[in-house]
Amino acid sequence: MAKHLMNDFKAVTAKEWRQKIQVDLKGADYESLITHTLEGIDIKPFYHHEDTPNNISVATPNQWHITERLTVKDLESTIEKISYSLSKGTEAIWLIIESESTNLVALLKSIDIEKTPIYIEFNFLKPKYIIAFAEFLKGKKHQIRIGIDIIGNLAATGNWHHSLKDDHEALDYIFKHIEIPVELSINTNIYQNAGANTIQQLAYALSHTNEYLNHNSEALKNKKIIFKVALGSNYFFEIAKIKALRNLYATLADAYQLPEKIEILAFPTNRNKTIYDYNVNMLRTTTECMSAILGGADFICNNAYDKIFHKENEFGSRIARNQLLILKNESYFDKVSNPAYGAYYIENLTQQLSEKALELFKSIEKGGGFLVQLKEGTIQRKIKESAQKEQEDFNEGKTILVGTNKYENVEDKMKNELEISPFLEKKERKTLLPPIIQRRLAESLEQSRLKQE
């Protein structure tokens, strides 16, 4: 029998590795190699199998879908865009319906709904519209999902669609009368784009979901939950974030005796995107999509590199789509299921994020739950504090956005390139509670540079 090669080598303990590193440092302090993050997690210079938890069990999908997001404004042009996108390699469509005047049936008749996964999101809450559309699907084979998140709308806008009572009644009515897979769409991207740290994002996602389960867990027994997740450029943290989200939801689902399986729709964050040296955005979105793939997202929708300052255009959409096509067909990112499995650092990080997020979740629940803390302004204040720390790091050059606060090209001019405003615009309106403000890190610096052009 062949002798295993590794049998010739003595196993090395974590303590022995640390002693070797200490010797190589020649008197320097080992602690100087440890990175302290805003989440309160200390990143060690090396990880060993002794650091690997025994209880991490993450269910990951066998495949991921290249997804394109389209906001439906004009029916004919949207049909053309969908047809073109699918012919160029897109595998799933994410439709955002802005108005109930949209003829959704006519739109879906133009798509092979049996072969194409379609996620539909509404910017309004009209049960009769949704139910009338669902009648069209009766008896048909399809892969259509409808995502609704009334709490996410409250967090982002400061208002319910109608009122707390009416919104929940509408949601219950839709669940009761629609046979197709209506899903809760938990919009965790709100928290990431506003500057919440990774632990906050996970805890708020869990507490956000728990509000629905507290209200009517029975209605969700045969429903799926899809989490919309925005990913930043902290590569390994973002991989671990997706894994931790699955673990955390499994814990919650077990308490309610619900199926543990969820779907994750992942896409790059807006928070670190820039208008100056904007081609760097392609590098950022590529690594963020890689994190989504390695973390185990089901659907991955890339953002165009010029999304924040240009109107939707064919070139930007093509580049975004091709980034995913390259990752899938040329970099073979679809050939291995759960490729991050066995990476000591990622598994340890997944456990730490899960434990810290669960602790914060329990604290929120003791404080009355997510809606209570949102109404009190506690959630908004905590996110603002986290965002402020990140902003300070950016302003001091500790957090670097290449081309913006480091290695900037002073000859770069953008004033005449802005087709849409890339900056936060405040609209005076009455709200039930302060909305969670989503803002990019580079906004103030960019505004200052634009004034000097």
N, C-alpha and C positions, 0 to 999 in steps of 0.2 A: 504494500500500500504506500502511496506517495506520502512523503512527510510534508506537513504544512510548513511553509517558509517561515511564518511568524513564530513557530515554536522555538526557533533558534534565538529569539530575542526575549529578554527579560521584560516583563511589564513594568512600566514607569508610572509611579503614583503622581498625583497632583502636587504633593509636598516636594517630591524630588524635582519636578519641573520648576517649581518656584525657587528652590534652592539654586538650581542651575542659572536661572534668570538673574537671581541676586548676585551670583558670582560675576556674570557677564556685565552687570551694571557697574562693577568696579567702585563700589562705595555709594553710588547714587541710591536714592530711596525707591524701593519697589512701589510704594504708594503713588509715586509721581506718574506711574504708567496707567493708573486707574482714571477713567473718564467719568465725571459726574454729570448726569443729564438733568434736564428740567423736570423730568418725571420722578426724580429721586431714585433712579436706578444707577448703580455703579457698574460700569463696563470694565471688566478685568482684561489684562493683556493676553490671556489665553484661557481656554476652557478645556476641561477634561471630562471623560465619561463619568467621573464622580459627581460632576455638576449636572448631569442629565437626570431629570425627574423620571420616576417610574410610572406616574399616573397620567402622563400626557397621551391622550388618544383623540386624534383629530380626523374626522371623516372628510376626505377631500374628493372633489369631482374627478371623474376619469377623463374629462375633456373640458376645454374652455372655448367660448365662442367669441369670435371677432364681431363686435357690436358697433353699430353706427346710430347716433342720436339725431333725430330730426324733429324740429318744431313745426307742426302743421299750421301753415297760414293759408297758402293757396293749394287747393286740392290737386290740380293738374301738375303743377311743378313738383309737388311732393311725390306723386306717383312716378314721375320721371326720375327723380333723385333716388327713390327706393330701387327701381329697376336697374338703374346704372350702378348703384352701390353693390347690389347683389351680384351683378355680372362681373364686378371687379374684385370679388373675394370676401365681401361682408357676409357673415353667417347668421346674424341676428339683428333685429331692428328695435330701436327704442323710440317710440313715438310720444311726443308731448302734445296734447290736445289743448289748445288755448280757449276755444270757443265751442259752445254747444250747437252752433250753426254748422260745424264741420260734419260732412256726410261721411261718417266713419265706415259705414257699410260699403259705400262705393270705393273707398280707399282700400279696404281689405279685399275686395273682389279682384283687385289688381295684383295681389300677392298670393303665392302658393302657401297658404296658412298651415297646410299639413306638414310641410318640410321646413318652414322658416319660423324659428322662435321669435315671437313679437311681444314686447313689453309695452303696455300702454299706460301712460300717466296723464291725469287730468288736472288742469289748473283751476278746476271748479268742482263743486259737489252737487250733482243733479242726479238723484237715483233713477228717475224716469228715463233720462237720456241713456244711462248706462244699461238699464234693464232692457230698453228697446233695442239697443245694439246687441245685447246678449241673445235675444230671440233669433237673430240672424245666424248665430253659431250653433243653435240646437241641431243635433244629429250630424254635425260636421266634425271630421277629424281635424284637429288644429293644435298649435302650440302657443296659443295666446294667453297672456297673463295680464291682469288688470291690477295695478298698484295704487293703493289709497293710503294716505298718511295725514289724517286731520290734525294730529298733534305736531307733526313736523311743520305743517302750515302755520300753526299757532306760534311755534318757536321762531320761525323765520320772519313772519309778518307782524306778530303781536296780536293777531286777531284770529278767531275761528272763521270758518267760511260763513256760518250763520250765527250759531251760539253753541255752547258746550252741549246742551241738551239736544238741540236740533241736529248737530253734526253726528253725535253718537247714535241717535235714532236713525239717521240716514244711513250710517255705516251698517247698523244692525239689519236694516231693511234690505240693503244690497246683499249682505251675506246670506240672508234668508231666501231671497228670490232669484239668485243667480247660481246656475249650476257650474259655470265655467270657473277656472281657478282664479278667483279674486284673491289677491294677496295683500297683506299689510306691507307697505313699502316704508321701512324705517329709514328715514333720511339722515344718516349719521354724518353725511358730508357737510351739513350745516355747522357742526361743531368743529370739524377740521378746518374748514375755510375761515372760521372766526378766530382761530388761534388756540383752540383747546389742545392740551397735550394728549399724548396717546392714551394714558390711563383714563383721563376725563372722557375722551371719545368713546372708549369701551364702556365705561360705567354709565354714561348718559344714554348710550344706545340700549343698554340692558334695562335701565330704569324707564326709558321711553317705551320700550316694548312691554314692560310690566304693567304700565297703565292700561294698555289694551287687554291684557290677560286678566287684570283685576276686574275690568268692566264686564267682559264676556268671554271667558276662556272656552266655554262650551262651543261657541260659534266658530272657534278657531281649530277645533279638533280635526276637521277635514280641509283646512286651509293651509296654504304655504305662507311663509314669511320671507320676503326678499329684503336684504339690507343693501342700501346704496352707500358705498364707502369711497370716500376721496382719499387718495394716497399722496403723501409727500415724498421728499427725497432722502429721508432717513432710511436707507435701503433695508437693513436687517430688521429695524423696528417695524417697518410697514409689513414685511413678510410675517413677522410674529404677531402683528396686530390682527391680521385676518385669521390666523390660526387660533388666537386667543378668543376672538369673537365667536367662532364656532364652539369652542369649549364652554364659554360663558353661557351661550344660549342653551346648550345641552343641559347645563345645570338648572337653568330656569325652567326649561321644558319638562324636565324630570319632576320638578315640584308640582307642576300642573298636569302631569301625566299626558303630555302632548308629544307628537313626533319631534325628534331632535334635529331632523334634517332641515336646513335652510338653504336659500340661494343667495349668492353675493354678486351684485353688480358693481364692479369697481372701475374707477376712472381717476385721472390725475387731478390733483388739487389746483385751485387758482391762486392759492396764497403765495406761492413762491415764483409765480410767473412775472415776467418783466416786459416792458415795451422797448427798453434800450438793449441792444445786442440780442434781439428777440430770437435769433436762431438757436441760442443756448436753450431756449424752451424745448427744442426737439430732444436735446440730451436729457433734460429733466423728465419729460414725458416718457421717454424710452425706459429709463431706470424705474420710474413709477409703475409703468405697465409690467416690467419684469418682476417687481415686487408682488404685483397682483397675481401674476401667473404662478410664481413660486409659493405664494401664500395659499393658493387654492381657490381663486375666484371662479365663478361659473361663467360670468359674462364680463368682458373687458371692453370698455369704450374709451378710445383715446381722444384727447382734445387736440384740435389744431393748434400749431405753434403760435399763430397770430390771433387766436380766438378773442383775446381780451381787448384788442383795438381795431380789428378788421371785421367787417360784416362777413357772414358765412360765404365762403368762396370755394370753388371746385379744387383749386390748387392746395389750399390748406387741408381740406377734407381728404384729398388723395394722399398727401404726405402722412397724415395721421393714420389712415387705413394701411398704408404701405409699411409703416413702422411695425404694426401688429402682424402683417403678412410675413415680414422678414423674420420676426421673432418665432413665428409658427413654422414657416416652411423652409427657412434657410438656417435658422439657429436651433431648430428642432426642440423648441420649448414645449411641444405637445407630446413628446415621445415617452416621458416618464411621469407616472402618477406619484404625487407627493414627493417631488425631488429634494425638498429641504429636510426630509426625514433623516434623522441620525446626525444632523449638524448640532454639535453640543451647544454652541452659542445660541442658535435660534431656538432650540428646545428649552434651554434655560431661560431665555428671554420671554418665550411664550408663557412659561409658568409664572415668572415674576409679574408680567403684565396682567395675567389672569387673576392672580392673587390680589394684587393692589387694586385692580378695577372692581373685583368682587367686594373688597373692603369698602371702597367708596360707594358702591351701589347700596350696600347695607346701611351706610350712613345716610344716604339720600332717603331710603325707605323709612328709617327711624325718624327722619325729619318731616315726614308726611307724604313723601313720594315726589315724583318728578313734577307733576302739575302744580303741586303746592309750592315747591321750591322755585319753579318757573314764575309763578304768580308773585312770589315774594321778591323775585329778582336775584335769588341766591345763585342760580345756575349762570345767569348772565354775568354776575359779578366775578364768579370764579373763572369763567372763560376769559373775561377781560383782564384779570390779573395774570393769567397764563400768557395771553397775547402780548401784554405789556412787557413781560420778561423777555419773550422772544423778540419783540421789537427793539428793546434795549440792546440785546445781543447783536442784532442786525446793525443798529446805528453805531455800535462800537466796533464793528468789524469782526465780531466773534462768530456770527452766523454770516456766511458769505454767499452772495448771489453773483456769480462771475459775470462781468460786463456791466454790473450795476453799482455795487459798493466795493468791487475789487476788479482790477484790470479793465477799468472802464475805458471806452473809446471816446475821447472828448470831441471827436469830429462827428460822432453819431448824432444826427438830427431827426427828431420824430414829430415835430409840431404839425407838419403837413401830411403825416401818415395816418393820423387818427380818424378813422371812419366812424367809430363809436367811442363813447367816453370809457376809458379804462378805470375810472376812479369811482369811489363810493359816492353816490348821489343821495342826499337826504331829501325825503319828501315829507312835507308837513301833513300829518293826518292823525286822526284820533285812534289810539290803540288801547286794547284792553290791558296789555302789559308791554314792557320794553322788549322789542324784538332782539334776537341774537344778531349782532352786526358782523357781517362777513366782509373782510377787508384784506387786501394784499399787503405784504410786508414793505414793498418798494414804493408805495403810493406817494408818500411825502417827499422822498428823495426825487422821484420822477417829476413831480409837480414843480419842484425847485429848479430842476434842470430845464424843464420846458420854458419857464419864465426867463431863463438866461439865454435861450436860443435867439 
